[in-house]
Amino acid sequence: MTTPADVHDVRDPEQPGRLLTIERDALIPLLRGRAEEDFARPVAACPGWTVRDVLAHCSAVLARVAEGRFEAGVFSPESNDRDIAEREGWSNAQVVEELERGLGEAGAVIAGADGKLDGLALGEWVHAGDVREALGEPGAYGGAGLPDALALLARITRERGHVSLHADLDDLDEPLRLGESDGERPPGRFIGDGPTLVRLYAGRPVGEATYELAGVEAKELNIFG
């Protein structure tokens, strides 16, 4: 995987949707092969939520995007709880089916939103990693979608003026530049793998991962906090 750092400055409108469809093709077969009780497992990254709750949240968000339903208060914690409650009577299979549709259909809407919804696609991909982690599956916050996820992360952090960081990743041949320098503080430095970098930016535990972080604290990187 080779992705030059500066390529991420130009938005690829198809990238968020591509990330979602890559995840659809990996995650949905995995979910269909799991026992019913696995959907009741707690998700450490989302306290109080089970695997099913996270999946219901994701499927509701993607359905809302695909249908263009953006009413007042959408995506708030209260809205998220209502979405999950509305699916309480659904079977796990129905939740997975809605998620599959959303992962395939939301990309076109996100592509036409001029970047306003790109972060949502990244967040949904991160939630898929949360589910993999809860199920004890390998590849959480990694896999085939990682190059697109890193590219999105780099561009979004620069657009938001996030703290500047230069990352030397095992997964890429070229350094990745994230955030935007304010001209006063030198960029931080990360050395490690891509999934660990994603975990830091998503505020997820890094476990026993080996990495180096200098010039910036981990809590400063969280883009979802």
N, C-alpha and C positions, 0 to 999 in steps of 0.2 A: 504494500500500500504506500503510494507516494503522493503526497499532497503538499505542494509548496505553500508556505505560510501566507503569502500575499494574495493567492488566488481567491481567498475567502472574502475579499473586500467587495466582490461583485456578486450580487444576489442571483442565484439560480432558482427561478420560481418553481421548478419541478422538484427541487431537492427535498422539501418537507414531505411532499406526497410520496416520493421515492422511498424515503426513510420509513414511512408508515406501511407501504406495501411490502417492503423487505421484512418488516417485523410481522406483518400479517402472515406471510408465507412460513415464517419460523415458529411463531407463537401459537397460532390456531391449531395446527396438528398436535402440538405438545399438550394443549389444554384438552383436546378431545380424547387424548389418551390417558388422562388422569382420572383417578377414582373420585366419586362424589364427595367423600370426606376431605379431599385435598382442598376443595374450594372453601372450606371453613378454617383453614390455617390462618393464623394471624400474620400480618405483614408488618415487619419491624419498622420499615420506613414510614408507615402511615399508622400511627398508634390508634387503636380502636377499630381499625378496619381489617376485614378478612380478605383473602384472595378474591372471593366473589365480590366484595364491596369495591375493591379497586377496579375489577373488571367492569362492574356495573357503572362506576363513575366514568371510566374511559369510554365505554360504549355510548353512554348518554351524551358526553361532551362531543364525541365525533359525530353522532347522529344530529346533534344540534347544529354543528358546523355545516355538515352536508346539506341540511335543510334550511340553513340561513336563519335560524331562530335565535336572535340575540336580544332577548327582553331585558328589562332593567334588573340589575342584581345577578345577572348570569355569571357563572363561574365563582360565585362567592361560596364560602363554606355552607351557608344555609341552602343555597341552590344545589350544591353537591349532595347534601344530605337528602334533599327532596328527590333528586334524581335516583338515588339509591333506594329510597323508600318506595318510589313508584314501581320499582322492579322487584319488590319483595315477593310477589306472587309468581314470578317467572321461574322457570327451571334454569339450572345452570347452562343447559344446552341453548336455551333461548338468549341468555346473556351473551354467550360466546358467538352465536349467530349474528346478533346485532353488532357486536364488536368487529366481527369479520367484515360486515358491510361497511361500517364506519371507517375502518382502516383503508378500505379500498376506494371509498367515495369522497372522503373529506379533502383529499389532496388537491383536487381541482379547485375547490373553493379557496383553500389556503393559497394556492398559486396566484389567484386573482385578487388577493387581499393586500397586495403591495407590501408584504412583509409584516403586516400587523398581527398575523396569526402564526408566524413561523415558530415563535417560542412555544406555542401550544403543541405543535407537532413534536418538538423536542421533549416537552414535558410528558407527552403520551408515551414516547419511546422510553423515557426514564421509568415510568410506571410499569412498563413491560419488564424492565430489569428488576423492579421491586418484586414483581410476581415470580420471576425466575428464581430470585433469591429465596423467597418464602417457600417455594416448592423444592428447593435444593437442587435446582437444575444448573448446569454449567453455563457460562457465557453471559451472566448478568452484566448489563451495561457494556456489552461488547458485541461480538459477532459480526455478521455481514453488514449491519447498518452503522458500524462504528465510524468509518470514514465520513459518511454524510453527517452523522451526529456531531463529530468534532468540527467539521466545517461550519455547521449551523451554530455551534457553541461559540466558535471563534468570531463569527460575524456578529452574532447577537450581543456578545459582550463588548465588542467595539462600538456598536451602534448605541449601546446604553451607557457608554463612558465608564465601563466597569474598570476596576483596578487592573493595571497593566501586568501581564505575565508572559514570559517566554517559556515555552514547554519543549523540552527535548524528549520525544516519545519513542518508546521501543517499537511502536506500531507504524511510525512514519519516518521516511528518509530525511525529511526537512523539518527544521524547528517550526512550531506552531505559535503564532502570535495572537494572544487573547487580550481583550480589554484595550484601553486607550491611555497613553501616558499623559499626565497633566503637566509635564515639563519640569516638575519639581521633584518628584519621587522616581527613582530608577525602577525599571520593571522588576517584578519578582521573577524567580526562576524555579521551574519544576523539572525534575528528572524522574521518569517512571513510565508506566504504561497508560494507554488511553482509558481503559475502564476505571482505573484509579483516579485519573484526572476528572472524568465524568462524575464519579462519586463525590469528589470534593466540591465541584461546582453545583451539584444537586443536593448537597447537605446530607449525603448518605454515609454511613459508617464505612471505613476503608478496611476494617478487619486487620489481618496480618500482612497486608500489602507492603512491599518495600518501595519507598520512594524518597526523594529529597525535595524539600520546599524551603526556599530562602527568600527573604525580602518581603514576605507577605504572610499573614496568618490564614490558616485554613478557613476560619469563619468569614473572612473578607471575600472569599471566592463564591460563596453560596448565592446563586441567582434566583432561587426560589424562596429564600427566607424572608 
